[in-house]
Amino acid sequence: MKILKDIRVVELGTYITGPAAGMHLADLGADVIKVERPGTGDPFRAFKGGLYSPHYQTYNRNKRSIALDTKNPEDRAVLHDLVSTADVFIQNFRPGVAEKLGAGEEELRKVKPDLIYCAISGFGTSGPSRDRPTYDTVAQAASGYLRLLTPPDNPRVIGPAIADSVTGQYAAMACLAALLERSKSGEGRRIDISMLEAMTHFNLDSFTHYYSVGEVMGPLSRPVVSQSYTFECKDGKWIAIHMSSPTKFWEGMLEATGQQQLADDPRFAERLERIKHQDDLIEILTPVFKQKTRDAWADLLLKNEVPHSPAYDSDEALEDPQAQHLQIKVSTPSSELGTFTTVRPPYNFDGAPELDVMPPPTLDEHGAEIRAELQKRKAG
């Protein structure tokens, strides 16, 4: 099921965007070789001390690692030999840095003319913000997305590194498109993708609302219209409900909660009124949901066909019967951890999930192996 088993990717990436792009291609079976600095490697390795932080592990499974100091002529030559065998090259440095490392497009295309060269940046390769340092929060804010996540009464950054992850996924998708085209044209492409461009596209719904109807969306715009709720239950656990627009889900929720009298309340009798008075409904239902445990509410909502789910933490989600049935959690032996456990790729090709996973490599774990492959290729 390794769909991209004949594709080689060289990744000169750090932190998230570049490594995430490489991981998506590796998850599809590509041979992704991560090029790192000797001694320290990807800075994400040391985010919690040592050289194998969970931050690093997240975006670097299914890869091989080689340590090269490309400022050293001999190591730079190894990088070029490696690129000559590659289909895709990924880097996520500020504009101009890759060129100083001997990894600019012009230099690499001399050794691999049909190379797909993917350059990920914060704000693009030109313009007044070209050289600004950019991380996840900066891109979220610049794209208008941060305001959709931030509690308006207590502004603070919340949630995971969405901009980094989204940019990596868009970059991987662009690489796949370029590979498809190259299979027909025989020519490589340069791909430029910035975190700003990726996140504004990801935030497309917000811009569509503004340009179409003049609405500036806020953090409650979507959950109010979609009639989405989160309630705390008797046991302190949460349950989430998303009723959308079908009336049957509203009626099912009233039946499940024993609040049928609300159907006659003019504030809730019709969907647009329920949208207008969502705060009132939350005030009514909050003490109701505290009367039963999360599991009890889940049973009642399921019986009445209301779209819902327990709002799991990460220690619970993959133990859900459906998650177990889909074999989403996978494990493999690891020299560093004993057992490396992760989430498998979401794809099922011809009905079969990809359950095999390689643990994230230790620094330079495959250096000797990769150098031997290159030497054998030269000799052959």
PAFI-570222 format. One record per residue: residue in three letters; x, z, y of N, C-alpha, C in turn. Coordinates in steps of 0.001 Angstrom, whole numbers, plus 500000, padded with zeros to 6 digits. Layout:
BEGIN
ALAXZYXZYXZY...
***
This chain:
BEGIN
MET500811500000498795500000500000500000500853500000501267LYS502169499787501141503051499745502304502915498369502963ILE501916498222503808501572496926504390502742496294505135LEU503546497111505819504668496585506618506008496790505914LYS506012496784504587507225497112503838508382496156504106ASP508110494953504577509183493985504842509619493974506304ILE509118494935507086509437494995508514510408496140508765ARG511463495856509528512406496916509912512290497172511404VAL512244498453511760512136498883513143513325499769513471VAL513991499492514580515038500377515081514467501102516293GLU514463502416516217513878503234517281514959504053517980LEU515164503796519252516067504588520079515188505388521028GLY514459506337520451513429507028521216513610508532521189THR513090509190522226513156510645522310511785511210522672TYR511605512491522409510365513198522699509182512555521949ILE508207511934522645506989511540521942506691510045521975THR506660509406523150506094508048523212506795507070522267GLY508116506985522345508850506082521454508749506499520005PRO509040507767519684508895508216518298507476508068517746ALA506456508269518587505084508094518096504828506645517726ALA505308505717518556505156504295518232505840503977516912GLY507062504490516754507784504264515498507073504883514312MET506504506063514499505799506730513400504603505918512927HIS503837505354513870502668504564513460503095503372512602LEU504192502742512957504678501609512160505234502094510825ALA505889503261510839506405503837509594505260504217508663ASP504180504761509229503018505123508421502416503908507723LEU502608502738508322502109501496507726503125500866506775GLY504246501563506563505207501108505562506477500492506089ALA506616500343507404507841499750507951509030500665507697ASP510202500066507564511460500814507459511899501139508880VAL511614502348509322511922502749510693513203503579510688ILE514198503092511391515488503773511483515608504385512876LYS515695505697512899515772506443514151517241506624514522VAL517616506104515670518994506215516162519056507400517128GLU519935508364516820520009509586517611521438509895518055ARG521534510742519073522840511172519542523487512106518525PRO524784511935518263525464512868517352525422514296517884GLY525293515243516977525346516651517356524016517247517748THR523296516587518632522043517152519139520811516357518734GLY520966515041518594519844514206518198518767514126519266ASP517585513762518858516421513726519736516236515120520347PRO516154515232521686515984516557522303514782517334521780PHE513792516629521243512603517310520718512949518158519491ARG514085517841518841514490518617517671514664520099518020ALA515187520372519204515561521739519571514511522428520434PHE513278521922520447512263522478521345511948523936521043LYS512163524362519810511977525772519459513224526323518777GLY514383525809519209515630526219518595515918525413517346GLY517181525398516929517561524630515748517429523142516007LEU517345522372514929517243520917515056516076520362514229TYR515037521206514033513921520740513201512616521381513662SER512368521327514968511177521965515532509905521279515042PRO508769521994515059507502521340514693507158520198515643HIS507602520281516897507374519186517841508045517910517331TYR509295518030516913510023516886516358509370516403515072GLN509006517324514188508426516938512903507177516086513069THR506383516403514088505082515750514257505198514241514336TYR506205513733515024506263512297515332507389511555514600ASN507981512167513571509172511535512987509176511484511464ARG508010511625510849507963511483509402508161510010509025ASN508445509790507753508553508432507193509647507589507844LYS510676508256508410511772507528509054513106507906508414ARG514109507080508710515489507413508366516263507674509660SER517282508518509597518038508882510796519506508506510664ILE520047507942511741521475507685511850521926508148513231ALA523048508833513295523578509333514558524639508366515082LEU524415507870516297525347506927516915525529507285518384ASP526786507307518817527085507455520239527349506060520780THR526355505449521381526473504046521769527404503845522966LYS527898504942523548528936504798524568530293504545523916ASN530358504839522617531558504558521822531474503120521303PRO532479502274521545532416500856521135532122500665519649GLU532703501512518799532474501349517362531020501643516996ASP530480502699517562529083503023517273528133502006517902ARG528522501493519062527685500463519683527641499224518797ALA528763498905518177528812497758517265527906497988516056VAL527848499236515570526958499559514458525503499369514881LEU525182499817516108523818499626516609523469498145516635HIS524371497331517128524100495890517207523969495276515818ASP524807495722514869524673495240513492523301495627512933LEU522875496839513260521587497313512780520451496498513382VAL520525496236514670519485495452515343519429494034514795SER520562493511514377520578492141513827519742492035512559THR519464493195511922518637493194510703517189493575510991ALA516873493844512273515574494419512611514574493374513078ASP513321493745513011512236492927513551511759493466514896VAL511796494788515032511279495449516231512297496469516712PHE512468496549518024513297497590518640512434498346519641ILE512479499679519594511663500517520475512561501474521240GLN512378501524522557513061502523523364512107503042524430ASN512307504293524846511420504869525861512200505601526958PHE513241504914527448514035505464528540513522504978529887ARG513974505636530946513668505130532279514281503745532441PRO513669502884533252514214501535533454515689501579533835GLY516491500800533125517918500707533405518792501532532489VAL518240502567531856519046503442531007519457502747529714ALA518538502018529093518855501350527830520032500385527996GLU520083499717529142521182498774529404522529499502529399LYS522565500719529947523808501496529975524225501939528575LEU523270502010527672523548502436526300523831501263525367GLY523917500059525929524145498877525097522921498442524340ALA521748498849524840520504498570524130519494497859525015GLY519971497145526035519068496359526861518600495129526126GLU517505494557526587516945493396525889517939492241525828GLU518551491932526927519453490773526974520579490916525965GLU521150492107525882522263492328524961521813492278523508LEU520670492855523211520205492881521828519693491525521365ARG519149490759522294518641489450521903519778488492521530LYS521000488793521952522157487981521548522433488121520057VAL522136489299519508522377489513518072521117489264517245LYS519955489251517902518697488999517186517745488259518120PRO517846486924518176517074486136519155515563486318519061ASP515023486534517848513566486640517704513099488095517662LEU513915488989518190513585490413518211512344490698519057ILE511507491587518577510414492120519393510940493383520054TYR511088493333521357511722494401522122510645495166522882CYS510446496423522511509389497237523114510002498321523990ALA509714498248525288510242499213526250509089500033526820ILE509134501341526595508102502251527081508653503029528268SER507885503071529348508327503783530549507201504679531055GLY507493505414532117506480506277532702505554505529533634PHE506141504823534609505346504149535634505593502640535705GLY506275502060534711506500500624534738507927500278535137THR508229498998535125509597498530535377509836498106536815SER508832498217537668508993497865539078508002498688539892GLY508131498614541218507197499323542076507769500626542613PRO507053501254543555507586502434544238507784503658543343SER507086503728542221507214504904541337508047504612540103ARG508714503487540076509460503051538902510396504129538360ASP511120504792539235512170505717538797511736507175538773ARG510445507437538965509978508824538920510059509375537501PRO510534510610537349510490511223536009509041511465535606THR508732511160534357507333511216533911507227511918532564TYR506328512860532497505964513471531222504448513401531081ASP503955513954529986502547513817529625501601514216530759THR501793515391531318500882515883532347500882514979533573VAL502056514450533924502172513559535081501328512305534860ALA501431511720533669500668510503533374499177510787533301GLN498794511930532727497377512290532701496817512391534123ALA497595513033534991497131513233536365497047511911537121ALA498073511075536993498125509817537739497041508845537303SER496580508970536058495586508039535518494152508494535773GLY493982509652536371492636510166536588492065510910535403TYR492857511068534342492325511688533125492359513211533176LEU493376513763533827493529515213533843492306515914534420ARG491712515313535449490546515922536082489345515993535135LEU489351515177534087488253515193533122488414516303532089LEU489591516914532055489856517966531077489975519345531709THR490193519383533020490531520636533683489297521412534112PRO489203522704533753488081523515534230488076523556535762PRO487020523122536411487028523002537868487202524327538597ASP486754525428537999486833526729538673488148527453538413ASN488910526983537464490189527625537140491187526555536744PRO491652525742537707492493524594537375493781524992536648ARG493919524469535463495174524618534722495204523550533645VAL496392523158533258496547522113532243496165522681530885ILE495317521959530166494913522381528833495013521204527876GLY495021521523526588494970520472525571496331519924525177PRO496336519054524168497580518492523633498137517382524509ALA499267516814524055499961515756524805499269514409524577ILE498134514245525214497314513053524993497995511794525504ALA498541511835526707499134510633527305500311510128526481ASP501156511048526019502290510652525182501810509971523907SER500872510612523231500403510084521949499677508755522109VAL498833508660523126498087507428523368499033506278523687THR500049506535524507501002505483524853501729504994523613GLY502136505909522747502800505507521512501909504658520630GLN500625504991520581499700504211519754499486502808520332TYR499332502720521653499200501404522275500461500562522046ALA501623501198522140502872500468521933502948499921520513ALA502556500740519539502570500273518151501612499102517958MET500446499169518601499475498075518486500040496790519094ALA500740496919520215501347495742520830502432495154519930CYS503201496016519275504232495531518348503604494753517195LEU502475495249516678501800494542515594501296493179516049ALA500771493119517288500306491835517814501471490856517959ALA502602491360518440503772490495518614504325490029517264LEU504281490906516259504709490509514918503812489415514356LEU502512489537514592501572488516514122501860487181514788GLU502090487213516103502389485962516798503697485363516310ARG504715486207516112506025485708515684505954485039514318SER505039485514513469504896484911512145504453483455512238LYS503866483100513393503415481718513591504349480927514503SER504888481595515523505713480879516510507200480969516224GLY507601482012515483509019482213515224509767482824516396GLU509049483200517447509706483726518644509349485192518866GLY510317485926519396510105487328519712509478487483521087ARG509107488699521397508508489012522699509136490273523261ARG509124490408524573509409491686525206508078492349525529ILE507940493591525103506743494368525392507118495468526376ASP506453495499527514506598496602528455505277497342528514ILE505323498640528316504111499450528401504468500769529062SER503717501133530068503968502394530757502892503407530396MET503229504664530543502261505723530297501090505621531268LEU501372505209532507500295505054533492499309503974533052GLU499820502833532611498943501739532190498155502113530930ALA498829502782529991498150503171528754497025504162529026MET497304505148529869496295506182530111495144505687530980THR495397504782531908494279504249532685493364503417531788HIS493946502708530826493111501963529873492336502922528980PHE492983503995528553492319504997527729491181505668528501ASN491322505710529814490330506312530708489319505284531212LEU489153504205530474488353503069530908486907503451531254ASP486314504340530491484926504734530735484752505297532147SER485710506094532569485642506699533897485670505639534989PHE486565504662534853486670503611535874485454502690535854THR484910502430534675483714501593534590482551502246535329HIS482384503549535127481313504247535841481508504180537357TYR482750504315537796482987504293539240482724502909539826TYR483287501873539201483171500529539778481786499915539555SER481053500376538553479733499809538288478615500524539039VAL478677501851539077477570502598539689478034503621540721GLY479333503630541060479822504527542095479916505973541686GLU479887506255540383479948507635539912481390508044539623VAL481832509127540243483134509706539932482902510777538866MET483348510510537650483075511414536541483916512681536648GLY483388513765536132484075515033536071484094515549534649PRO484610516743534425484746517255533054483427517451532317LEU482315517562533053481024517760532393480172516496532339SER480633515413532930479820514189532994479433513677531614ARG480391513555530747480118513016529413479337513992528553PRO479728515278528443478951516173527567477522516415528018VAL477248516326529330475876516503529800475014515333529348VAL475484514116529573474717512924529208474566512796527693SER475615513128526972475561512988525506474883514177524838GLN474508515183525646473871516393525132474731517038524035SER475949517389524473476917518034523582477050519505523951TYR477213520341522927477242521780523144478262522435522208THR478820523541522657479611524416521796479094525837521980PHE478782526498520869478262527856520942479100528788520071GLU479256530016520564479903531051519767478861531713518872CYS479245531977517634478315532533516656478572534036516457LYS477801534646515598477857536088515381479237536554514941ASP479930535719514155481243536095513629482387535706514558GLY482063535291515780483103534919516743483601533494516581LYS483129532793515559483513531405515346482581530489516137TRP482997529259516342482235528318517167481612527221516329ILE480516526678516862479904525493516257479634524481517361ALA479820523209517056479636522139518034478460521267517630ILE477675520852518632476478520031518405476521518851519367HIS476182517677518862476134516464519695474827515739519366MET473845515874520244472513515330519940472313513908520427SER473170513415521345473048512060521859471624511828522384SER471042510657522099469739510340522687468534510371521742PRO468688510225520411467494510230519553466706511539519636THR465411511434519839464550512621519967464576513479518707LYS464755512854517549464693513609516295465776514687516227PHE466912514450516895467972515456516849467606516675517713TRP466955516427518835466463517526519672465411518332518910GLU464509517650518264463464518337517511464058519121516337GLY465069518539515695465729519225514589466452520477515052MET467049520414516230467738521580516766466758522704517085LEU465595522344517634464578523359517912464095524009516619GLU463931523206515587463476523724514298464530524655513700ALA465794524233513768466878525028513192467030526375513888THR466828526382515186467036527604515972465764528424516156GLY464628527891515717463369528601515893462911528654517340GLN463288527656518102462957527629519534461965526507519851GLN460988526304518963460048525197519128459277525263520446GLN459139526453521027458396526578522284459069525821523437LEU460360525544523288461063524836524359460591523393524493ALA459969522866523452459453521495523517458372521357524576ASP457709522460524907456641522418525918457138522827527306ASP458377523217527384458955523607528683459246522335529472PRO458729522171530681458949520934531449460423520647531724ARG461278521662531657462709521440531877463365520714530713PHE462715520767529542463345520230528342462468519237527587ALA461311518932528111460364518098527371460832516660527217GLU461715516223528089462168514819528073463686514795528258ARG464335513799527667465805513783527620466440513877528996LEU465961513107529970466577513143531295466421514512531946GLU465330515198531625465154516556532138466115517519531438ARG466336517296530135467285518146529415468698517959529975ILE469019516727530356470315516470530975470424517225532299LYS469366517176533070469355517816534390469449519340534278HIS468897519879533179468829521328533038469676521835531869GLN470799521187531619471622521612530484472110523057530638ASP472472523448531849472931524826532053471850525832531657ASP470597525523531967469501526410531588469380526511530070LEU469526525365529411469412525355527956470557526149527318ILE471745525997527864472886526755527345472645528256527512GLU472093528651528646471820530061528897470812530615527896ILE469833529793527513468818530225526545469396530307525139LEU470201529297524764470659529197523381471880530053523075THR472646530416524085473861531198523831473566532495523070PRO472601533329523500472310534544522713471669534247521360VAL470977533119521248470370532743519972471455532503518922PHE472491531758519289473536531421518323474384532635517947LYS474370533667518755475123534871518424474396535748517404GLN473234535304516958472461536085515997472818535775514544LYS473508534649514305473870534266512934475329533822512889THR475884533848511685477269533393511517477364531875511635ARG478578531409511810478789529954511920478310529220510675ASP478617529751509503478204529078508267476691529031508136ALA476030530092508566474567530113508491473978529053509413TRP474535528936510622474040527900511537474336526501510999ALA475499526328510400475836525016509842474828524614508770ASP474429525553507943473430525262506902472088524869507517LEU471663525593508541470373525310509178470395523964509901LEU471485523676510598471590522408511321471664521231510354LEU472371521424509252472447520368508234471071520109507624LYS470353521176507323469012521051506742468081520267507665ASN468281520418508976467423519737509951468066518469510529GLU469124518010509888469782516732510206470232516643511665VAL470797517739512167471331517756513532472836517457513465PRO473333516476514215474780516194514213475557517422514696HIS476430517938513848477137519175514182478399519277513344SER479235520229513705480366520615512877480854521981513312PRO481336522760512381482080523937512811483236523484513711ALA483486524224514783484617523895515665485853524578515087TYR486512523869514206487611524452513439488876524646514274ASP489678525624513880491078525696514275491887524913513245SER493180524733513537494009523917512639494206524563511271ASP494012525879511169494162526523509862492925526359508983GLU491849525778509538490614525616508786490254524161508514ALA490553523278509468489986521918509448490261521173508152LEU491484521254507652491827520467506465491387521124505165GLU490782522326505287490224522989504099488739522691503945ASP488145522003504908486747521597504799486573520703503564PRO485471520846502846485284520049501625485428518544501839GLN484952518026502966485079516594503192486526516196503431ALA487247517014504185488665516734504417489446516786503104GLN489089517744502248489745517826500944489401516622500075HIS488147516208500112487731515036499339488505513793499767LEU488733513640501062489454512475501585490965512612501451GLN491426513754500961492863514014500763493639513797502070ILE493111514330503151493761514148504456495066514932504523LYS495103516116503931496334516908503920497223516455502771VAL498474516132503082499427515709502048500705516524502202SER501419516674501100502657517450501103503731516718500328THR504983517036500665506117516438499975507283517413500044PRO508186517389499064509341518297499112510197518030500351SER510771519101500902511598518999502099512821519891501959SER513993519353502254515215520154502177515235521248503233GLU514523521028504344514518521989505440513421523034505287LEU512255522626504817511085523504504802510670523953503412GLY511258523358502389510775523575501028509667522598500724THR508589522688501494507473521744501403507070521331502808PHE507016520034503051506540519501504327505097519078504153THR504189519669504936502765519356504864502337518715506164THR501552517654506058501154516913507251499801516243507009VAL499378515458507954498145514676507860498518513250507498ARG497901512730506470498226511367506045497732510348507073PRO498267509116507026497732508055507895496246507852507618PRO495463507474508613494011507381508441493537506113507755TYR494453505184507479494044503887506945493784503968505441ASN492792503201505007492537502998503586492503501494503347PHE493516500972502666493563499542502376493033499295500971ASP492018498425500884491373498140499605490885499419498939GLY490412500333499743489814501547499227490780502648498841ALA492080502427499067493068503422498640493780504024499852PRO493799505359499953494545505995501039496038505998500743GLU496844506128501780498296506226501621498655507702501553LEU499005508171500373499268509589500153500748509928500115ASP501608508931500016503050509177499965503595509354501371VAL504398510378501580504975510628502893506408511122502719MET507280510690503632508653511191503663508748512263504737PRO509412513372504458509561514392505499510416513860506649PRO510245514383507843511096513951508956512566514144508591PRO513416513201508939514819513301508513515588514368509284THR516547514964508626517516515779509344518421514832510135LEU519136515357511093519981514524511945521050513811511118ASP521084512501511226522052511636510534521914511712509009GLU520743512098508531520548512252507089520859510969506328HIS520561509817506936520734508539506233521860507706506837GLY522727508364507642523785507622508324524695506859507382ALA525206507553506376526122506905505429525403505802504661GLU524182506063504272523389505084503517523157503809504334ILE522820503970505592522538502811506451523810502026506746ARG524902502741507005526186502051507240526600501258505999ALA526377501839504810526726501128503577525874499881503420GLU524604499944503783523729498773503718524238497656504629LEU524678498036505813525177497042506774526472496416506276GLN527337497236505687528581496705505166528331495751504001LYS527387496107503154527046495255502018526476493926502501ARG525686493975503555525105492750504114526184491852504689LYS527163492462505366528268491671505920529089491023504813ALA529327491790503758530148491286502648529427490200501869GLY528076490315501840527308489353501045527024488092501776
***
